[in-house]
């Protein structure tokens, strides 16, 4: 998966809505990304960039990878996911591959970083027996694995000092 953020203000983060006919996670909201391909040579950056291009038509040369977040487990199918953080060059057009994706939308980075915006979804946490995080933005309720990745990103951004924040701010002006 790739936490892809546009370089231009307001630094929108890209989310996708998965197609209803897919075998896994049909109709869910998430970050671009998917299963590793043997050609990716077990490299999460290669997988993330390939998936971003397949799903939204963003060529790898338009993305500056600034780091990764801690690996998370997708509980429903036991996949281990290493979220990649990348800055997408301003003016990059998104072209939806309708085979896997039915929609795309963005959320301003500031809305994600707003204190309390990503919150523990207590009801889901109780029901599942582990912490679950969510973000509500416009009509979108983003939760599950994506919610955990959002919380991980917010934690990394707010760390003192934050290498991720420093690298992203540099990429915003130098991509």
Wavefront OBJ file of the C-alpha trace (Angstrom):
o trace
v 0.000 0.000 0.000
v 1.071 3.547 -0.575
v 0.217 6.571 1.519
v 0.410 8.893 -1.491
v 0.303 12.654 -0.888
v 0.231 15.328 -3.584
v 3.137 17.777 -3.373
v 0.935 20.813 -4.005
v -1.237 22.450 -1.349
v -3.345 21.272 0.414
v -1.231 18.090 0.153
v -4.157 15.789 -0.536
v -3.857 12.113 0.416
v -5.208 9.686 -2.191
v -7.824 7.061 -1.270
v -9.563 4.529 -3.486
v -12.911 2.763 -3.388
v -12.499 -0.863 -4.362
v -14.842 -2.508 -6.871
v -17.744 -4.595 -5.513
v -16.878 -7.675 -7.606
v -13.404 -8.192 -6.123
v -12.738 -11.358 -4.124
v -10.975 -9.508 -1.290
v -12.159 -6.293 0.404
v -14.886 -5.584 -2.140
v -16.376 -2.100 -1.868
v -13.989 -0.967 0.845
v -12.127 2.323 1.082
v -8.366 2.099 1.276
v -5.042 3.388 0.143
v -3.816 2.378 -3.301
v -2.024 -0.943 -3.242
v -2.403 -4.650 -3.355
v -0.698 -7.987 -3.344
v 2.961 -8.352 -4.205
v 3.823 -9.799 -7.581
v 6.800 -12.163 -8.022
v 8.394 -9.507 -10.265
v 8.422 -7.113 -7.273
v 11.222 -9.221 -5.728
v 9.621 -8.922 -2.262
v 10.278 -5.176 -2.283
v 7.341 -3.257 -0.744
v 8.354 -0.021 -2.501
v 8.316 -1.743 -5.898
v 4.922 -3.291 -5.101
v 3.437 0.018 -3.930
v 4.632 1.948 -6.983
v 3.465 -0.773 -9.381
v 0.029 -0.897 -7.754
v -0.309 2.917 -7.796
v 0.396 2.872 -11.513
v -1.985 -0.044 -12.165
v -4.863 1.364 -10.108
v -4.541 5.095 -10.799
v -2.151 5.489 -13.738
v 0.576 7.268 -11.732
v 4.000 6.429 -13.201
v 6.710 5.671 -10.610
v 8.854 8.560 -11.845
v 6.142 10.984 -10.617
v 6.478 9.721 -7.031
v 9.210 10.419 -4.516
v 9.270 7.710 -1.863
v 10.112 9.264 1.504
v 9.899 6.223 3.750
v 7.852 3.383 5.130
v 5.631 2.932 8.157
v 5.801 -0.044 10.519
v 4.484 -3.276 9.074
v 0.851 -4.108 9.926
v -1.107 -7.315 9.638
v -4.310 -7.403 7.656
v -6.178 -9.573 10.111
v -8.847 -10.994 7.778
v -6.344 -12.711 5.480
v -3.149 -12.593 7.560
v -1.246 -10.502 4.981
v 1.651 -8.438 6.285
v 1.587 -4.942 4.801
v 4.460 -2.455 4.763
v 2.904 0.949 4.049
v 5.079 3.084 1.794
v 4.883 6.882 2.042
v 5.321 8.825 -1.176
v 4.920 12.357 -2.459
v 3.262 12.669 -5.872
v 4.427 15.434 -8.192
v 2.003 18.355 -8.537
v -0.181 18.203 -11.631
v -0.186 14.405 -11.798
v -3.444 13.148 -13.253
v -5.219 10.121 -11.819
v -6.720 7.623 -14.254
v -8.898 5.004 -12.570
v -8.496 1.383 -13.653
v -12.154 0.371 -13.376
v -11.278 -3.341 -13.167
v -10.287 -2.935 -9.499
v -11.278 0.584 -8.517
v -14.659 2.316 -8.759
v -13.708 5.646 -7.285
v -10.971 7.848 -5.990
v -11.097 10.746 -3.587
v -8.635 12.802 -1.587
v -8.432 14.076 1.957
v -6.249 17.078 2.833
v -3.259 16.048 4.913
v -4.153 18.714 7.493
v -7.557 17.071 8.020
v -5.851 13.766 8.847
v -3.340 15.452 11.157
v -5.985 17.479 13.023
v -5.897 16.381 16.690
v -8.548 13.706 17.215
v -9.363 13.312 13.507
v -8.066 9.740 13.515
v -9.727 8.240 16.547
v -10.143 4.911 18.278
v -13.413 3.390 17.143
v -14.372 2.038 20.562
v -17.330 -0.059 19.386
v -15.286 -1.831 16.712
v -12.360 -2.198 19.134
v -14.622 -3.943 21.653
v -16.207 -6.163 19.027
v -12.866 -7.238 17.546
v -10.862 -7.404 20.761
v -8.125 -5.030 19.544
v -7.793 -1.327 18.869
v -9.429 -0.118 15.715
v -8.984 3.384 14.322
v -11.138 5.440 11.998
v -11.323 8.763 10.188
v -14.557 10.401 9.082
v -14.223 12.868 6.215
v -17.165 14.192 4.236
v -19.344 11.131 3.600
v -16.441 8.682 3.974
v -15.847 6.472 7.020
v -12.299 5.114 6.743
v -11.468 2.300 9.142
v -9.915 -1.173 9.423
v -6.407 -1.649 8.088
v -6.486 1.806 6.516
v -7.481 3.342 9.860
v -4.521 1.629 11.533
v -2.187 2.917 8.817
v -3.565 6.439 9.273
v -2.904 6.238 13.022
v 0.622 4.958 12.356
v 1.227 7.867 9.968
v -0.085 10.427 12.481
v 2.141 8.922 15.198
v 5.205 9.079 12.913
v 4.399 12.662 11.847
v 3.966 13.823 15.452
v 7.071 12.069 16.818
v 9.760 14.382 18.164
v 11.898 14.576 16.129
v 10.050 13.264 13.061
v 12.228 12.102 10.192
v 9.085 11.333 8.189
v 7.732 14.895 8.569
v 11.122 16.378 7.680
v 11.497 14.144 4.598
v 7.955 14.868 3.424
v 8.270 18.630 3.852
v 11.497 18.507 1.852
v 9.838 16.425 -0.878
v 6.908 18.854 -1.107
v 9.279 21.546 -2.408
v 11.927 19.407 -4.111
v 9.993 16.920 -6.211
l 1 2 3 4 5 6 7 8 9 10 11 12 13 14 15 16 17 18 19 20 21 22 23 24 25 26 27 28 29 30 31 32 33 34 35 36 37 38 39 40 41 42 43 44 45 46 47 48 49 50 51 52 53 54 55 56 57 58 59 60 61 62 63 64 65 66 67 68 69 70 71 72 73 74 75 76 77 78 79 80 81 82 83 84 85 86 87 88 89 90 91 92 93 94 95 96 97 98 99 100 101 102 103 104 105 106 107 108 109 110 111 112 113 114 115 116 117 118 119 120 121 122 123 124 125 126 127 128 129 130 131 132 133 134 135 136 137 138 139 140 141 142 143 144 145 146 147 148 149 150 151 152 153 154 155 156 157 158 159 160 161 162 163 164 165 166 167 168 169 170 171 172 173 174 175
